[in-house]
């Protein structure tokens, strides 16, 4: 790992990345955060958004709070893989696409999810903004 690596800054960036993903899912604008996801993860989220759209609704992830920690760092020849455990809390409910009215879900009690993610980047890159979310053990 590069000596410029700062774990606190990295964790802050991971937390912000996860918040962005949830927010853009709520906005049905997944393409805005595609750079953070593997093709498989993007396709799973896209399928969920499409199913909601077909049912004339949108999922809302509200008050998203993320607390992450690095679990493992693996240096490979061309890549660095960082395993991160993300504790995510949020409100989740559904609204109508027609008028934004509440359909279902709980707007008062937070859901707590633990996501184990692996972030990957090329070894020779110094900027930690270049990490991609390449694996997720649980769906959002």
N, CA, C and O atoms as a MOPAC input file, in Angstrom:
PM7 MOZYME 1SCF
protein

 N      0.85800 1    -1.18200 1     0.00000 1
 C      0.00000 1     0.00000 1     0.00000 1
 C      0.88900 1     1.22400 1     0.00000 1
 O      1.93800 1     1.23800 1     0.64300 1
 N      0.49300 1     2.19900 1    -0.68300 1
 C      1.17700 1     3.47200 1    -0.82800 1
 C      1.30800 1     4.14600 1     0.54000 1
 O      0.38000 1     4.09200 1     1.34800 1
 N      2.44900 1     4.77700 1     0.80000 1
 C      2.65500 1     5.44100 1     2.09100 1
 C      1.76400 1     6.67000 1     2.26000 1
 O      1.59500 1     7.16200 1     3.37500 1
 N      1.19400 1     7.16700 1     1.16300 1
 C      0.27300 1     8.30800 1     1.23300 1
 C     -1.12300 1     7.88700 1     1.67700 1
 O     -1.98500 1     8.74200 1     1.88300 1
 N     -1.36000 1     6.60100 1     1.82500 1
 C     -2.68600 1     6.10100 1     2.17400 1
 C     -3.07100 1     6.56100 1     3.57500 1
 O     -2.32300 1     6.36700 1     4.53300 1
 N     -4.23000 1     7.16400 1     3.68000 1
 C     -4.75100 1     7.62100 1     4.96200 1
 C     -6.07200 1     6.89300 1     5.18400 1
 O     -7.04000 1     7.13700 1     4.46400 1
 N     -6.12100 1     6.00900 1     6.16300 1
 C     -7.31700 1     5.18100 1     6.36400 1
 C     -8.53600 1     6.02000 1     6.74900 1
 O     -9.65300 1     5.68600 1     6.35500 1
 N     -8.34900 1     7.09000 1     7.50100 1
 C     -9.49100 1     7.93600 1     7.88700 1
 C    -10.11900 1     8.61000 1     6.67000 1
 O    -11.34200 1     8.65200 1     6.53400 1
 N     -9.27600 1     9.13200 1     5.79600 1
 C     -9.78400 1     9.76000 1     4.57900 1
 C    -10.45400 1     8.72200 1     3.69900 1
 O    -11.51100 1     8.98000 1     3.12400 1
 N     -9.84300 1     7.54600 1     3.59000 1
 C    -10.41600 1     6.47200 1     2.78200 1
 C    -11.80300 1     6.07900 1     3.30200 1
 O    -12.74500 1     5.95700 1     2.51900 1
 N    -11.93000 1     5.88000 1     4.61000 1
 C    -13.21300 1     5.50300 1     5.20200 1
 C    -14.25500 1     6.58500 1     4.95600 1
 O    -15.40700 1     6.27800 1     4.65300 1
 N    -13.86500 1     7.83600 1     5.08100 1
 C    -14.78300 1     8.93200 1     4.80300 1
 C    -15.28100 1     8.86700 1     3.36000 1
 O    -16.46400 1     9.08600 1     3.10100 1
 N    -14.39100 1     8.56900 1     2.43200 1
 C    -14.77600 1     8.45600 1     1.02600 1
 C    -15.69700 1     7.26000 1     0.79300 1
 O    -16.64000 1     7.35100 1     0.00700 1
 N    -15.43500 1     6.15400 1     1.46000 1
 C    -16.31100 1     4.98400 1     1.33800 1
 C    -17.69800 1     5.32200 1     1.87500 1
 O    -18.70200 1     5.01500 1     1.23200 1
 N    -17.76100 1     5.94900 1     3.04100 1
 C    -19.05200 1     6.33100 1     3.61900 1
 C    -19.82900 1     7.24100 1     2.66900 1
 O    -21.02900 1     7.05100 1     2.47000 1
 N    -19.16300 1     8.21000 1     2.09500 1
 C    -19.81800 1     9.11900 1     1.15600 1
 C    -20.25600 1     8.39400 1    -0.10900 1
 O    -21.32800 1     8.67800 1    -0.64400 1
 N    -19.44800 1     7.47000 1    -0.58800 1
 C    -19.80100 1     6.69600 1    -1.77100 1
 C    -21.06800 1     5.88200 1    -1.52500 1
 O    -21.94700 1     5.82800 1    -2.38500 1
 N    -21.16600 1     5.25500 1    -0.36900 1
 C    -22.35400 1     4.45500 1    -0.05300 1
 C    -23.58900 1     5.35100 1     0.04800 1
 O    -24.66100 1     4.97700 1    -0.42800 1
 N    -23.45400 1     6.51200 1     0.65300 1
 C    -24.57700 1     7.45300 1     0.73400 1
 C    -25.02300 1     7.88500 1    -0.65800 1
 O    -26.21900 1     7.95800 1    -0.94100 1
 N    -24.05800 1     8.17000 1    -1.51900 1
 C    -24.39300 1     8.55800 1    -2.89300 1
 C    -25.16700 1     7.46000 1    -3.61100 1
 O    -26.15700 1     7.73000 1    -4.29000 1
 N    -24.71500 1     6.23100 1    -3.45800 1
 C    -25.39700 1     5.11300 1    -4.12300 1
 C    -26.84700 1     5.03500 1    -3.66600 1
 O    -27.75100 1     4.93600 1    -4.49600 1
 N    -27.07900 1     5.07700 1    -2.37000 1
 C    -28.45300 1     5.00800 1    -1.86300 1
 C    -29.28100 1     6.20000 1    -2.33500 1
 O    -30.43900 1     6.04100 1    -2.71900 1
 N    -28.68800 1     7.39100 1    -2.30600 1
 C    -29.42900 1     8.58000 1    -2.74400 1
 C    -29.79400 1     8.50500 1    -4.21700 1
 O    -30.91200 1     8.86100 1    -4.58900 1
 N    -28.88700 1     8.05500 1    -5.05600 1
 C    -29.18100 1     7.98700 1    -6.48200 1
 C    -30.11900 1     6.83600 1    -6.82900 1
 O    -30.81800 1     6.89800 1    -7.84100 1
 N    -30.14700 1     5.79700 1    -6.01600 1
 C    -31.17900 1     4.77000 1    -6.19200 1
 C    -32.54500 1     5.40900 1    -5.95200 1
 O    -33.48700 1     5.17900 1    -6.71000 1
 N    -32.64600 1     6.21400 1    -4.89000 1
 C    -33.90800 1     6.88500 1    -4.57500 1
 C    -34.35000 1     7.82900 1    -5.68600 1
 O    -35.54600 1     8.01100 1    -5.91200 1
 N    -33.39500 1     8.42300 1    -6.37100 1
 C    -33.71200 1     9.36500 1    -7.44900 1
 C    -33.90900 1     8.67200 1    -8.80000 1
 O    -34.17100 1     9.33100 1    -9.80600 1
 N    -33.78100 1     7.33800 1    -8.81900 1
 C    -33.83900 1     6.56100 1   -10.06900 1
 C    -32.78800 1     7.05000 1   -11.07100 1
 O    -33.03800 1     7.08900 1   -12.27600 1
 N    -31.62500 1     7.41500 1   -10.56600 1
 C    -30.53100 1     7.90300 1   -11.40400 1
 C    -29.26500 1     7.08800 1   -11.14000 1
 O    -28.20300 1     7.64300 1   -10.85700 1
 N    -29.39000 1     5.79600 1   -11.23500 1
 C    -28.28800 1     4.89300 1   -10.92700 1
 C    -27.07300 1     5.14200 1   -11.82200 1
 O    -25.94300 1     4.90100 1   -11.39800 1
 N    -27.28500 1     5.61700 1   -13.04500 1
 C    -26.16500 1     5.87200 1   -13.95200 1
 C    -25.19900 1     6.92400 1   -13.41200 1
 O    -24.04600 1     6.98400 1   -13.83900 1
 N    -25.66100 1     7.74900 1   -12.48000 1
 C    -24.79800 1     8.78400 1   -11.90000 1
 C    -23.73000 1     8.20500 1   -10.97500 1
 O    -22.73900 1     8.87400 1   -10.68100 1
 N    -23.92300 1     6.96400 1   -10.51200 1
 C    -22.95000 1     6.33600 1    -9.59900 1
 C    -22.43800 1     5.00200 1   -10.14600 1
 O    -21.89400 1     4.19000 1    -9.39800 1
 N    -22.61200 1     4.77900 1   -11.44000 1
 C    -22.19600 1     3.52400 1   -12.06300 1
 C    -20.70000 1     3.26500 1   -11.88300 1
 O    -20.27100 1     2.11300 1   -11.81200 1
 N    -19.91300 1     4.32700 1   -11.81000 1
 C    -18.46700 1     4.17900 1   -11.68800 1
 C    -18.04700 1     3.50800 1   -10.38400 1
 O    -16.91400 1     3.03900 1   -10.27000 1
 N    -18.93500 1     3.45500 1    -9.41000 1
 C    -18.61500 1     2.84800 1    -8.12300 1
 C    -18.96700 1     1.36800 1    -8.03800 1
 O    -18.70300 1     0.73200 1    -7.01800 1
 N    -19.56000 1     0.81000 1    -9.09300 1
 C    -20.10600 1    -0.54500 1    -9.00500 1
 C    -19.59100 1    -1.47900 1   -10.08200 1
 O    -19.23800 1    -1.06100 1   -11.18500 1
 N    -19.55800 1    -2.74800 1    -9.73200 1
 C    -19.29900 1    -3.77400 1   -10.73300 1
 C    -20.53600 1    -3.88000 1   -11.62000 1
 O    -21.60900 1    -3.40000 1   -11.25500 1
 N    -20.38800 1    -4.50100 1   -12.76800 1
 C    -21.52700 1    -4.69400 1   -13.66900 1
 C    -22.63700 1    -5.49200 1   -12.99900 1
 O    -23.81500 1    -5.17400 1   -13.16000 1
 N    -22.26900 1    -6.52400 1   -12.24800 1
 C    -23.26000 1    -7.36800 1   -11.57900 1
 C    -24.06900 1    -6.57000 1   -10.56000 1
 O    -25.29400 1    -6.67700 1   -10.51100 1
 N    -23.38900 1    -5.78200 1    -9.75900 1
 C    -24.08000 1    -4.99200 1    -8.74500 1
 C    -24.97900 1    -3.94600 1    -9.39900 1
 O    -26.12300 1    -3.76000 1    -8.98400 1
 N    -24.46800 1    -3.27100 1   -10.41100 1
 C    -25.27200 1    -2.29300 1   -11.14200 1
 C    -26.53500 1    -2.94100 1   -11.70500 1
 O    -27.62800 1    -2.38700 1   -11.58300 1
 N    -26.38500 1    -4.11000 1   -12.31900 1
 C    -27.53900 1    -4.79900 1   -12.91500 1
 C    -28.57400 1    -5.19600 1   -11.87000 1
 O    -29.77500 1    -5.13200 1   -12.13400 1
 N    -28.12500 1    -5.60200 1   -10.69500 1
 C    -29.07700 1    -5.94800 1    -9.62400 1
 C    -29.86200 1    -4.71800 1    -9.17300 1
 O    -31.08100 1    -4.77700 1    -9.01400 1
 N    -29.16000 1    -3.60900 1    -8.96700 1
 C    -29.84500 1    -2.37900 1    -8.57900 1
 C    -30.77900 1    -1.89600 1    -9.67400 1
 O    -31.90200 1    -1.47400 1    -9.39700 1
 N    -30.32400 1    -1.95500 1   -10.90300 1
 C    -31.12600 1    -1.50800 1   -12.04500 1
 C    -32.40100 1    -2.33500 1   -12.15800 1
 O    -33.47200 1    -1.79000 1   -12.42700 1
 N    -32.29500 1    -3.64000 1   -11.95600 1
 C    -33.47500 1    -4.51800 1   -11.99600 1
 C    -34.48100 1    -4.11600 1   -10.91800 1
 O    -35.68400 1    -4.08100 1   -11.17500 1
 N    -33.99400 1    -3.81400 1    -9.71700 1
 C    -34.89000 1    -3.37400 1    -8.63800 1
 C    -35.58100 1    -2.06100 1    -8.98900 1
 O    -36.78000 1    -1.90300 1    -8.75700 1
 N    -34.82800 1    -1.12900 1    -9.54400 1
 C    -35.41300 1     0.15700 1    -9.94300 1
 C    -36.45200 1    -0.05100 1   -11.03200 1
 O    -37.52800 1     0.54400 1   -10.98400 1
 N    -36.13900 1    -0.89000 1   -12.01500 1
 C    -37.08400 1    -1.16700 1   -13.10800 1
 C    -38.35800 1    -1.83100 1   -12.58800 1
 O    -39.45500 1    -1.50100 1   -13.04000 1
 N    -38.22300 1    -2.76000 1   -11.64700 1
 C    -39.40800 1    -3.40700 1   -11.05400 1
 C    -40.27000 1    -2.38300 1   -10.33100 1
 O    -41.49500 1    -2.40400 1   -10.44800 1
 N    -39.63600 1    -1.49200 1    -9.58800 1
 C    -40.39500 1    -0.44600 1    -8.89800 1
 C    -41.10300 1     0.46500 1    -9.89500 1
 O    -42.26700 1     0.82000 1    -9.70500 1
 N    -40.39800 1     0.83900 1   -10.95700 1
 C    -40.99300 1     1.69900 1   -11.97700 1
 C    -42.19700 1     1.01900 1   -12.62000 1
 O    -43.22200 1     1.65900 1   -12.85800 1
 N    -42.07500 1    -0.27000 1   -12.89900 1
 C    -43.19600 1    -1.02200 1   -13.47500 1
 C    -44.38500 1    -1.08100 1   -12.52200 1
 O    -45.52700 1    -1.22100 1   -12.96000 1
 N    -44.12300 1    -0.97300 1   -11.22700 1
 C    -45.18400 1    -0.95600 1   -10.21900 1
 C    -45.58400 1     0.47300 1    -9.83800 1
 O    -46.28500 1     0.69400 1    -8.85100 1
 N    -45.12300 1     1.43300 1   -10.64100 1
 C    -45.46600 1     2.83500 1   -10.45800 1
 C    -45.05100 1     3.38400 1    -9.09600 1
 O    -45.76700 1     4.17400 1    -8.47900 1
 N    -43.87400 1     2.94500 1    -8.64200 1
 C    -43.38500 1     3.45800 1    -7.36500 1
 C    -41.87800 1     3.64700 1    -7.40100 1
 O    -41.19400 1     3.21700 1    -8.33000 1
 N    -41.39500 1     4.29300 1    -6.37800 1
 C    -39.96500 1     4.53300 1    -6.21900 1
 C    -39.60500 1     4.26000 1    -4.77100 1
 O    -40.34500 1     4.64000 1    -3.86400 1
 N    -38.47700 1     3.60500 1    -4.54700 1
 C    -38.01100 1     3.39200 1    -3.18900 1
 C    -37.27500 1     4.64100 1    -2.73700 1
 O    -36.52600 1     5.24900 1    -3.50100 1
 N    -37.49600 1     5.01100 1    -1.49900 1
 C    -36.80700 1     6.15300 1    -0.91100 1
 C    -35.94700 1     5.64600 1     0.23800 1
 O    -36.44000 1     5.02000 1     1.17600 1
 N    -34.66200 1     5.92900 1     0.14600 1
 C    -33.73700 1     5.68500 1     1.26100 1
 C    -33.48500 1     7.05700 1     1.86200 1
 O    -32.87000 1     7.91800 1     1.23300 1
 N    -33.95800 1     7.25400 1     3.07300 1
 C    -33.91800 1     8.56400 1     3.70800 1
 C    -33.01900 1     8.50300 1     4.93600 1
 O    -32.87600 1     7.45500 1     5.56500 1
 N    -32.41900 1     9.64100 1     5.26800 1
 C    -31.56700 1     9.75900 1     6.45300 1
 C    -30.51800 1     8.65500 1     6.49600 1
 O    -30.35600 1     7.98300 1     7.51500 1
 N    -29.80900 1     8.47200 1     5.39000 1
 C    -28.78200 1     7.42600 1     5.28900 1
 C    -27.56900 1     7.81800 1     6.12200 1
 O    -27.02500 1     8.91300 1     5.98300 1
 N    -27.16400 1     6.90600 1     6.98400 1
 C    -25.99500 1     7.09300 1     7.83100 1
 C    -25.08600 1     5.88100 1     7.64500 1
 O    -25.55600 1     4.74700 1     7.74000 1
 N    -23.79900 1     6.09300 1     7.38300 1
 C    -22.86500 1     5.00500 1     7.13100 1
 C    -21.67400 1     5.11100 1     8.06300 1
 O    -21.10900 1     6.18800 1     8.25000 1
 N    -21.29900 1     3.98300 1     8.64500 1
 C    -20.11700 1     3.88400 1     9.49400 1
 C    -19.34700 1     2.65400 1     9.02100 1
 O    -19.83500 1     1.53100 1     9.14400 1
 N    -18.14900 1     2.86100 1     8.48200 1
 C    -17.40200 1     1.76000 1     7.87000 1
 C    -16.06500 1     1.53100 1     8.56700 1
 O    -15.53900 1     2.40100 1     9.26000 1
 N    -15.53600 1     0.32600 1     8.35600 1
 C    -14.20900 1     0.00300 1     8.86600 1
 C    -13.50600 1    -0.92700 1     7.88600 1
 O    -14.13100 1    -1.78000 1     7.25700 1
 N    -12.20500 1    -0.74700 1     7.77000 1
 C    -11.39200 1    -1.60100 1     6.90600 1
 C    -11.17500 1    -2.93400 1     7.61100 1
 O    -10.77500 1    -2.97300 1     8.77500 1
 N    -11.44000 1    -4.01900 1     6.90200 1
 C    -11.25500 1    -5.35500 1     7.47800 1
 C     -9.98000 1    -6.02700 1     6.96600 1
 O     -9.34200 1    -6.78700 1     7.69400 1
 N     -9.60700 1    -5.74400 1     5.70000 1
 C     -8.43800 1    -6.40200 1     5.12700 1
 C     -7.96200 1    -5.61500 1     3.91000 1
 O     -8.76400 1    -5.04000 1     3.17400 1
 N     -6.65100 1    -5.60000 1     3.71200 1
 C     -6.05500 1    -4.99100 1     2.52500 1
 C     -5.17000 1    -6.04500 1     1.87200 1
 O     -4.30200 1    -6.62800 1     2.52100 1
 N     -5.39700 1    -6.28100 1     0.58700 1
 C     -4.61800 1    -7.27200 1    -0.15100 1
 C     -3.94300 1    -6.58600 1    -1.32900 1
 O     -4.60000 1    -5.99400 1    -2.18600 1
 N     -2.61800 1    -6.67800 1    -1.35300 1
 C     -1.85900 1    -6.15400 1    -2.48100 1
 C     -1.65000 1    -7.26800 1    -3.48500 1
 O     -1.06000 1    -8.30100 1    -3.16700 1
 N     -2.13100 1    -7.05800 1    -4.68500 1
 C     -1.92000 1    -8.00400 1    -5.76400 1
 C     -0.95000 1    -7.33900 1    -6.74500 1
 O     -0.54600 1    -6.19600 1    -6.53400 1
 N     -0.58000 1    -8.03500 1    -7.79700 1
 C      0.38300 1    -7.45700 1    -8.73800 1
 C     -0.08100 1    -6.12900 1    -9.30100 1
 O      0.62800 1    -5.12800 1    -9.20300 1
 N     -1.25300 1    -6.11500 1    -9.88400 1
 C     -1.74700 1    -4.91300 1   -10.55100 1
 C     -2.81700 1    -4.17200 1    -9.76800 1
 O     -3.17000 1    -3.04400 1   -10.11400 1
 N     -3.34000 1    -4.79500 1    -8.71200 1
 C     -4.47200 1    -4.22200 1    -7.98800 1
 C     -4.27600 1    -4.25400 1    -6.48500 1
 O     -3.52000 1    -5.06200 1    -5.94600 1
 N     -4.97200 1    -3.36100 1    -5.83700 1
 C     -5.09900 1    -3.36800 1    -4.38000 1
 C     -6.56700 1    -3.63000 1    -4.08700 1
 O     -7.44200 1    -2.95200 1    -4.62500 1
 N     -6.84000 1    -4.60700 1    -3.23900 1
 C     -8.20200 1    -4.94400 1    -2.84300 1
 C     -8.34700 1    -4.59300 1    -1.35700 1
 O     -7.53900 1    -5.00700 1    -0.52600 1
 N     -9.38400 1    -3.82800 1    -1.04400 1
 C     -9.63300 1    -3.45100 1     0.35000 1
 C    -11.03000 1    -3.93000 1     0.72700 1
 O    -12.02600 1    -3.51400 1     0.13500 1
 N    -11.08600 1    -4.80800 1     1.71800 1
 C    -12.36000 1    -5.30200 1     2.23900 1
 C    -12.83000 1    -4.35800 1     3.33200 1
 O    -12.09400 1    -4.04300 1     4.26800 1
 N    -14.07000 1    -3.91500 1     3.19300 1
 C    -14.63300 1    -2.93400 1     4.12100 1
 C    -15.98000 1    -3.44500 1     4.61900 1
 O    -16.77300 1    -3.99300 1     3.85300 1
 N    -16.21900 1    -3.26200 1     5.88400 1
 C    -17.51900 1    -3.56900 1     6.48500 1
 C    -18.24200 1    -2.25000 1     6.69800 1
 O    -17.76600 1    -1.37700 1     7.42300 1
 N    -19.40100 1    -2.11400 1     6.05600 1
 C    -20.19100 1    -0.88200 1     6.14100 1
 C    -21.45300 1    -1.14400 1     6.95800 1
 O    -22.27000 1    -1.99400 1     6.60400 1
 N    -21.59800 1    -0.41600 1     8.03600 1
 C    -22.83200 1    -0.43700 1     8.82400 1
 C    -23.67300 1     0.73400 1     8.34900 1
 O    -23.29000 1     1.89400 1     8.50200 1
 N    -24.82400 1     0.41600 1     7.76800 1
 C    -25.65900 1     1.44200 1     7.15300 1
 C    -27.01700 1     1.45200 1     7.84100 1
 O    -27.64300 1     0.40900 1     8.03100 1
 N    -27.45800 1     2.64800 1     8.20900 1
 C    -28.78400 1     2.83100 1     8.79800 1
 C    -29.55300 1     3.79300 1     7.91000 1
 O    -29.00600 1     4.79100 1     7.44200 1
 N    -30.83100 1     3.48700 1     7.68000 1
 C    -31.64900 1     4.33800 1     6.82900 1
 C    -33.12000 1     4.07100 1     7.04800 1
 O    -33.50800 1     3.03200 1     7.58200 1
 N    -33.93200 1     5.02400 1     6.62800 1
 C    -35.36900 1     4.82600 1     6.53100 1
 C    -35.64000 1     4.34900 1     5.11500 1
 O    -35.01900 1     4.83500 1     4.16900 1
 N    -36.55700 1     3.40200 1     4.95600 1
 C    -36.87100 1     2.88200 1     3.62200 1
 C    -38.38200 1     2.81500 1     3.46700 1
 O    -39.08400 1     2.17000 1     4.24600 1
 N    -38.86200 1     3.50800 1     2.43100 1
 C    -40.28900 1     3.47600 1     2.13800 1
 C    -40.49200 1     3.70900 1     0.64700 1
 O    -39.55900 1     4.06400 1    -0.07300 1
 N    -41.71000 1     3.50600 1     0.20200 1
 C    -42.04700 1     3.62000 1    -1.21600 1
 C    -43.04900 1     4.75100 1    -1.42400 1
 O    -43.96800 1     4.95100 1    -0.62900 1
 N    -42.84400 1     5.48900 1    -2.52300 1
 C    -43.75500 1     6.56400 1    -2.89800 1
 C    -44.21900 1     6.35900 1    -4.33200 1
 O    -43.55800 1     5.68500 1    -5.12200 1
 N    -45.34900 1     6.94300 1    -4.65300 1
 C    -45.92300 1     6.86400 1    -5.99500 1
 C    -45.11000 1     7.70700 1    -6.97200 1
 O    -44.68100 1     8.81300 1    -6.64200 1
 N    -44.90000 1     7.17500 1    -8.17600 1
 C    -44.23400 1     7.95700 1    -9.22000 1
 C    -45.13100 1     9.07500 1    -9.74100 1
 O    -44.64100 1    10.08300 1   -10.24900 1
 N    -46.42700 1     8.89700 1    -9.61500 1
 C    -47.36800 1     9.89900 1   -10.14100 1
 C    -47.37900 1    11.18100 1    -9.32600 1
 O    -47.25100 1    12.27700 1    -9.87200 1
 N    -47.53400 1    11.03600 1    -8.01700 1
 C    -47.69300 1    12.24600 1    -7.21100 1
 C    -46.79500 1    12.28900 1    -5.96800 1
 O    -46.89600 1    13.22100 1    -5.17000 1
 N    -45.92500 1    11.29900 1    -5.79700 1
 C    -45.01400 1    11.29100 1    -4.65700 1
 C    -45.64900 1    10.90800 1    -3.33700 1
 O    -45.02100 1    11.01800 1    -2.28500 1
 N    -46.90000 1    10.45500 1    -3.38900 1
 C    -47.57300 1    10.09100 1    -2.13600 1
 C    -47.00600 1     8.78100 1    -1.57500 1
 O    -46.54000 1     7.90800 1    -2.30800 1
 N    -47.06700 1     8.68900 1    -0.26100 1
 C    -46.57400 1     7.51900 1     0.46100 1
 C    -47.39200 1     6.28900 1     0.08200 1
 O    -48.62000 1     6.35200 1     0.01800 1
 N    -46.70500 1     5.15700 1    -0.17200 1
 C    -47.37900 1     3.89400 1    -0.48500 1
 C    -47.19600 1     2.88700 1     0.64400 1
 O    -48.17200 1     2.36500 1     1.18300 1
 N    -45.95200 1     2.61800 1     0.99700 1
 C    -45.69000 1     1.62400 1     2.03800 1
 C    -44.27800 1     1.81400 1     2.59000 1
 O    -43.49500 1     2.62400 1     2.09400 1
 N    -43.98400 1     1.04300 1     3.63000 1
 C    -42.67500 1     1.11600 1     4.26700 1
 C    -42.77500 1     1.81500 1     5.59800 1
 O    -43.86400 1     2.19400 1     6.02900 1
 N    -41.64900 1     1.98700 1     6.24800 1
 C    -41.62300 1     2.57900 1     7.58000 1
 C    -40.81900 1     3.87200 1     7.54500 1
 O    -39.60200 1     3.85100 1     7.35700 1
 N    -41.50300 1     4.99100 1     7.72700 1
 C    -40.84900 1     6.29200 1     7.70200 1
 C    -40.36500 1     6.72100 1     9.08900 1
 O    -39.84100 1     7.82300 1     9.25300 1
 N    -40.54100 1     5.84600 1    10.08700 1
 C    -40.18800 1     6.21000 1    11.45700 1
 C    -39.06600 1     5.38000 1    12.06200 1
 O    -38.36600 1     5.86100 1    12.95300 1
 N    -38.87600 1     4.15900 1    11.60800 1
 C    -37.88600 1     3.26300 1    12.20300 1
 C    -36.79300 1     2.92200 1    11.19700 1
 O    -37.05700 1     2.45800 1    10.08800 1
 N    -35.56800 1     3.16700 1    11.61900 1
 C    -34.43100 1     2.91400 1    10.74200 1
 C    -34.16000 1     1.41800 1    10.56400 1
 O    -34.34100 1     0.61200 1    11.47800 1
 N    -33.72300 1     1.08800 1     9.36300 1
 C    -33.24900 1    -0.26100 1     9.05000 1
 C    -31.73900 1    -0.23700 1     9.23200 1
 O    -31.08500 1     0.73900 1     8.86500 1
 N    -31.19100 1    -1.28300 1     9.78500 1
 C    -29.74900 1    -1.39800 1     9.96200 1
 C    -29.25600 1    -2.54500 1     9.09300 1
 O    -29.68700 1    -3.68500 1     9.26900 1
 N    -28.35300 1    -2.25500 1     8.15300 1
 C    -27.77000 1    -3.28100 1     7.28200 1
 C    -26.27000 1    -3.27000 1     7.44400 1
 O    -25.64900 1    -2.22700 1     7.65100 1
 N    -25.70200 1    -4.46000 1     7.34500 1
 C    -24.25500 1    -4.59600 1     7.31700 1
 C    -23.89000 1    -5.10400 1     5.93300 1
 O    -24.34300 1    -6.16700 1     5.50900 1
 N    -23.06900 1    -4.33300 1     5.23500 1
 C    -22.61500 1    -4.71800 1     3.91000 1
 C    -21.11300 1    -4.94900 1     3.95900 1
 O    -20.35900 1    -4.11400 1     4.45800 1
 N    -20.69700 1    -6.07400 1     3.44400 1
 C    -19.27600 1    -6.36100 1     3.30200 1
 C    -18.92500 1    -6.13700 1     1.84400 1
 O    -19.40100 1    -6.84800 1     0.95900 1
 N    -18.08500 1    -5.13800 1     1.60400 1
 C    -17.74500 1    -4.76800 1     0.23400 1
 C    -16.24400 1    -4.89200 1     0.01300 1
 O    -15.44600 1    -4.75700 1     0.94100 1
 N    -15.88500 1    -5.14800 1    -1.22000 1
 C    -14.49200 1    -5.16900 1    -1.62200 1
 C    -14.28100 1    -4.06800 1    -2.64200 1
 O    -14.95700 1    -4.02000 1    -3.67000 1
 N    -13.35700 1    -3.20100 1    -2.35700 1
 C    -13.02800 1    -2.11500 1    -3.27800 1
 C    -11.70100 1    -2.44100 1    -3.94300 1
 O    -10.78000 1    -2.97500 1    -3.32500 1
 N    -11.63600 1    -2.10400 1    -5.21400 1
 C    -10.48300 1    -2.48800 1    -6.02000 1
 C     -9.98400 1    -1.28200 1    -6.79700 1
 O    -10.77000 1    -0.48300 1    -7.30700 1
 N     -8.66500 1    -1.16600 1    -6.87900 1
 C     -8.07600 1    -0.13500 1    -7.73000 1
 C     -6.72000 1    -0.62000 1    -8.23000 1
 O     -6.13000 1    -1.54300 1    -7.66900 1
 N     -6.24500 1     0.00600 1    -9.27500 1
 C     -4.93000 1    -0.32100 1    -9.80900 1
 C     -3.86900 1     0.11000 1    -8.80400 1
 O     -3.99800 1     1.15300 1    -8.16400 1
 N     -2.83400 1    -0.68900 1    -8.67100 1
 C     -1.77800 1    -0.42700 1    -7.68300 1
 C     -1.03500 1     0.87400 1    -7.91900 1
 O     -0.64000 1     1.54300 1    -6.96400 1
 N     -0.84000 1     1.23700 1    -9.16300 1
 C     -0.00900 1     2.39700 1    -9.46300 1
 C     -0.75800 1     3.73000 1    -9.40000 1
 O     -0.19700 1     4.76400 1    -9.76200 1
 N     -2.00600 1     3.72400 1    -8.94800 1
 C     -2.80400 1     4.94900 1    -8.85600 1
 C     -2.69700 1     5.48800 1    -7.44000 1
 O     -2.87600 1     4.74600 1    -6.47400 1
 N     -2.40300 1     6.78500 1    -7.31100 1
 C     -2.23400 1     7.37900 1    -5.98100 1
 C     -3.52200 1     7.95500 1    -5.41500 1
 O     -3.64800 1     8.09100 1    -4.19800 1
 N     -4.47700 1     8.29600 1    -6.26200 1
 C     -5.70900 1     8.93800 1    -5.81900 1
 C     -6.71300 1     7.88500 1    -5.36000 1
 O     -7.08900 1     7.00800 1    -6.13700 1
 N     -7.14900 1     7.96500 1    -4.10500 1
 C     -8.09400 1     6.97500 1    -3.57700 1
 C     -9.50600 1     7.15800 1    -4.11700 1
 O    -10.38200 1     6.35300 1    -3.80100 1
 N     -9.75500 1     8.18800 1    -4.91900 1
 C    -11.06500 1     8.34800 1    -5.55300 1
 C    -11.31300 1     7.30500 1    -6.63100 1
 O    -12.43500 1     7.17900 1    -7.12100 1
 N    -10.29600 1     6.56600 1    -7.00400 1
 C    -10.41500 1     5.65300 1    -8.13400 1
 C    -10.88100 1     4.25700 1    -7.73900 1
 O    -10.88900 1     3.35800 1    -8.58000 1
 N    -11.26500 1     4.05500 1    -6.50000 1
 C    -11.74700 1     2.75100 1    -6.08100 1
 C    -13.10900 1     2.44600 1    -6.68800 1
 O    -13.93500 1     3.34400 1    -6.85200 1
 N    -13.34000 1     1.19000 1    -7.02000 1
 C    -14.62500 1     0.71600 1    -7.52100 1
 C    -15.19500 1    -0.29100 1    -6.54300 1
 O    -14.45500 1    -1.08500 1    -5.96200 1
 N    -16.48700 1    -0.26400 1    -6.36000 1
 C    -17.17900 1    -1.23100 1    -5.54400 1
 C    -17.33700 1    -2.47500 1    -6.38300 1
 O    -18.18000 1    -2.50600 1    -7.28000 1
 N    -16.54700 1    -3.50800 1    -6.11900 1
 C    -16.51300 1    -4.64700 1    -7.01500 1
 C    -17.26500 1    -5.85800 1    -6.49000 1
 O    -17.47700 1    -6.82000 1    -7.22800 1
 N    -17.66900 1    -5.82600 1    -5.24100 1
 C    -18.35100 1    -6.99700 1    -4.69600 1
 C    -19.21200 1    -6.55100 1    -3.52600 1
 O    -18.82000 1    -5.67500 1    -2.75500 1
 N    -20.34600 1    -7.13700 1    -3.40200 1
 C    -21.19700 1    -6.84200 1    -2.26000 1
 C    -21.84000 1    -8.13800 1    -1.82400 1
 O    -22.42700 1    -8.84900 1    -2.63900 1
 N    -21.73500 1    -8.45100 1    -0.54900 1
 C    -22.26400 1    -9.71400 1    -0.05800 1
 C    -23.74600 1    -9.68700 1     0.23500 1
 O    -24.36700 1   -10.74600 1     0.32700 1
 N    -24.33000 1    -8.52200 1     0.38500 1
 C    -25.76300 1    -8.40400 1     0.64200 1
 C    -26.33700 1    -7.36500 1    -0.30000 1
 O    -25.65200 1    -6.41800 1    -0.68800 1
 N    -27.58800 1    -7.54500 1    -0.66200 1
 C    -28.21200 1    -6.56500 1    -1.53000 1
 C    -28.71800 1    -5.39500 1    -0.70600 1
 O    -29.01800 1    -5.52300 1     0.48100 1
 N    -28.80200 1    -4.27400 1    -1.35700 1
 C    -29.27400 1    -3.05500 1    -0.70900 1
 C    -30.76400 1    -2.97800 1    -0.80100 1
 O    -31.36300 1    -2.02000 1    -0.31200 1

